[in-house]
Amino acid sequence: MTENREEKKFVIKHVFLNVPLYDKQVVYGNEEKHFGIFWKLRRSWKIANEISNYFQLEFRKAEDFVESEWSMEIEVDSNLYRDSIIKNKTHSISGTSEKVIDLVLINYFDLEDYRFNGNLEAEFHVTIKKMTGIKLPKQLPKLRNFDDDVAKKFSDVCLMAGNQKFYNFLELINGETFVNDDTVEGLLHLADFFDSKTVFRRCEAFMMNKSEKSLKSKFELAIKYRLEPLQKRCISGLKNKEDVRSVLPEDPFQINPDVWAELFNKAFSFN
């Protein structure tokens, strides 16, 4: 996942494994959040004059940062496919538009040209030309660069991020960074990337005790980053069937069977 906040660009990619020449099944890539919207690639089949394989981009709004009336103008392009098979590159989307965008159509007879060892790679570059009704969270403050001799003496950990050195991964590890609702998701993403248990623990404590995020948002983060105490706290906080329904994801595969069982038992307890 690559995102450029200044120019409002991001790259979304996925490798679809073991793609047959003909299959009616719809297959999804991983869901990613960019600029207040959740996005995921999907592969599906359509039969018109010829059998064709479609790459599509599906989206849904994030409740925290998107108003009920919102819209975006986006441009989608890719270097992996011939221009002749790329659908319209410019798209207008909103809360009332279709939630699936057709990106690339690959004819049945050309599919083998794009498969490699039976797998089909998808990569798309998305540029947001215009957007309304979306309030983006503040970016994480830039991490301090401790690349000097004095700081190195007091540093326990040295990590490389590209060509830049950071000492004491995230000031949060030493209790110097304040976690809030604007930064917690970004910190969790970094904690997941670097496998930092300290940052996970402090972010989870904030979510459980101080965060004003909605129950749905907390539950989504708990599932995404495997925060079991927060997950259990969210489930225990469900007061009725409507609460249970409100936290259910659009994609049921985001939740493992054990969590589904807990949600089912919780909903059943209200009968």
SULDAKA-V696804 format. One record per residue. RES is the residue in one letter. SS is DSSP state (hx for helix, st for strand, lp for the rest). OMEGA is omega in radians with two decimals (* if undefined). Layout:
BEGIN
<<RES & SS & OMEGA> <RES & SS & OMEGA>>
END
This chain:
BEGIN
<<M & lp & 3.12> <T & st & -3.09> <E & st & 3.07> <N & st & -3.06> <R & lp & -3.07> <E & lp & -3.11> <E & lp & -3.13> <K & lp & 3.09> <K & st & 2.98> <F & st & 3.11> <V & st & 3.09> <I & st & -3.07> <K & st & 3.09> <H & st & 3.04> <V & st & 3.10> <F & st & -3.00> <L & lp & 3.02> <N & lp & -3.10> <V & lp & 3.12> <P & lp & 3.11> <L & lp & 3.10> <Y & lp & -3.10> <D & lp & -3.13> <K & lp & -3.05> <Q & lp & 3.01> <V & lp & -3.08> <V & st & -3.07> <Y & st & 2.93> <G & lp & 3.14> <N & lp & 3.11> <E & lp & 3.14> <E & st & 3.13> <K & st & 3.09> <H & st & 3.02> <F & lp & 3.05> <G & lp & -3.11> <I & st & 3.01> <F & st & -3.11> <W & st & 2.97> <K & st & 3.07> <L & st & 3.03> <R & st & 3.10> <R & st & -3.14> <S & st & -3.11> <W & st & 3.01> <K & st & 3.13> <I & st & 3.05> <A & lp & 3.03> <N & lp & 3.11> <E & lp & 3.08> <I & st & -3.08> <S & st & 3.11> <N & st & -3.09> <Y & st & 2.80> <F & st & -3.12> <Q & st & 3.10> <L & st & -3.13> <E & st & -3.08> <F & st & 3.00> <R & st & -3.06> <K & st & 3.02> <A & lp & -3.02> <E & lp & -3.01> <D & lp & -2.91> <F & lp & -3.04> <V & st & 3.11> <E & st & -3.10> <S & st & 3.08> <E & st & -3.11> <W & st & 3.11> <S & st & 3.11> <M & st & 2.90> <E & st & -3.07> <I & st & 3.03> <E & st & -3.08> <V & st & -3.14> <D & st & 3.14> <S & lp & 3.10> <N & lp & -3.03> <L & lp & -2.98> <Y & lp & 3.06> <R & lp & 3.14> <D & hx & -3.06> <S & hx & -3.11> <I & hx & 3.10> <I & st & 3.11> <K & lp & 3.11> <N & lp & -3.12> <K & lp & -3.11> <T & st & -3.08> <H & st & 3.00> <S & st & -3.13> <I & st & 3.14> <S & st & 3.13> <G & lp & -3.12> <T & lp & -3.12> <S & lp & 3.05> <E & lp & -3.05> <K & lp & -3.14> <V & st & 3.13> <I & st & 3.04> <D & st & -3.10> <L & st & -3.04> <V & st & 3.06> <L & st & 3.11> <I & st & 3.13> <N & st & 3.14> <Y & hx & -3.06> <F & hx & -3.14> <D & hx & -3.02> <L & hx & -3.09> <E & hx & 3.13> <D & hx & -3.06> <Y & hx & 3.10> <R & st & 3.05> <F & st & -3.05> <N & lp & 3.11> <G & lp & -3.11> <N & st & -3.09> <L & st & -3.09> <E & st & 3.08> <A & st & 3.08> <E & st & -3.10> <F & st & 3.11> <H & st & -3.06> <V & st & 3.07> <T & st & 3.12> <I & st & -3.10> <K & st & -3.08> <K & st & 3.06> <M & st & 3.11> <T & st & 3.09> <G & st & -3.11> <I & st & 3.10> <K & lp & -3.10> <L & lp & 3.05> <P & lp & 3.09> <K & lp & 3.09> <Q & lp & 3.05> <L & lp & 3.03> <P & lp & -3.12> <K & lp & 3.14> <L & lp & 3.10> <R & lp & 3.07> <N & lp & -3.11> <F & lp & -3.05> <D & lp & 3.03> <D & lp & -3.00> <D & hx & -3.11> <V & hx & -3.12> <A & hx & -3.10> <K & hx & -3.11> <K & hx & -3.09> <F & lp & -3.10> <S & lp & 3.12> <D & lp & -3.03> <V & lp & 3.05> <C & st & 3.12> <L & st & 3.08> <M & st & 3.04> <A & st & -3.00> <G & lp & 3.11> <N & lp & -3.07> <Q & st & 3.13> <K & st & 3.03> <F & st & 3.11> <Y & st & -3.05> <N & lp & -3.07> <F & lp & -3.04> <L & lp & 3.09> <E & hx & 3.13> <L & hx & -3.12> <I & hx & 3.12> <N & hx & 3.07> <G & lp & -3.06> <E & lp & -3.14> <T & lp & -3.12> <F & lp & 3.12> <V & lp & 3.03> <N & lp & -3.07> <D & lp & 3.12> <D & lp & -3.02> <T & lp & -2.96> <V & hx & -3.10> <E & hx & 3.09> <G & hx & 3.10> <L & hx & 3.10> <L & hx & 3.11> <H & hx & 3.11> <L & hx & 3.12> <A & hx & 3.11> <D & hx & -3.12> <F & hx & -3.09> <F & hx & -3.13> <D & lp & -3.12> <S & lp & -3.12> <K & hx & -3.14> <T & hx & -3.14> <V & hx & 3.06> <F & hx & -3.06> <R & hx & -3.09> <R & hx & 3.07> <C & hx & 3.13> <E & hx & 3.11> <A & hx & 3.10> <F & hx & -3.12> <M & hx & -3.09> <M & hx & -2.97> <N & hx & -3.00> <K & lp & -3.02> <S & lp & 3.07> <E & lp & 3.08> <K & lp & 3.12> <S & lp & 3.11> <L & hx & 3.13> <K & hx & -3.13> <S & hx & 3.11> <K & hx & -3.12> <F & hx & 3.11> <E & hx & 3.12> <L & hx & 3.13> <A & hx & 3.12> <I & hx & -3.06> <K & hx & -3.06> <Y & lp & 3.02> <R & lp & 3.13> <L & lp & -2.99> <E & hx & 3.10> <P & hx & 3.11> <L & hx & 3.11> <Q & hx & 3.13> <K & hx & 3.10> <R & hx & 3.13> <C & hx & -3.12> <I & hx & 3.13> <S & hx & -3.14> <G & lp & 3.11> <L & lp & -3.00> <K & lp & -3.11> <N & lp & -3.11> <K & hx & 3.12> <E & hx & 3.09> <D & hx & 3.13> <V & hx & -3.12> <R & hx & -3.07> <S & hx & -3.10> <V & hx & -3.12> <L & lp & 3.12> <P & lp & 3.07> <E & lp & 3.11> <D & lp & -3.07> <P & hx & -3.10> <F & hx & 3.06> <Q & hx & -3.09> <I & lp & -3.13> <N & lp & -3.06> <P & hx & -3.14> <D & hx & 3.13> <V & hx & 3.06> <W & hx & 3.13> <A & hx & 3.11> <E & hx & 3.13> <L & hx & 3.11> <F & hx & 3.13> <N & hx & 3.12> <K & hx & 3.12> <A & hx & -3.13> <F & hx & -3.11> <S & lp & -3.13> <F & lp & 3.11> <N & lp & *>>
END
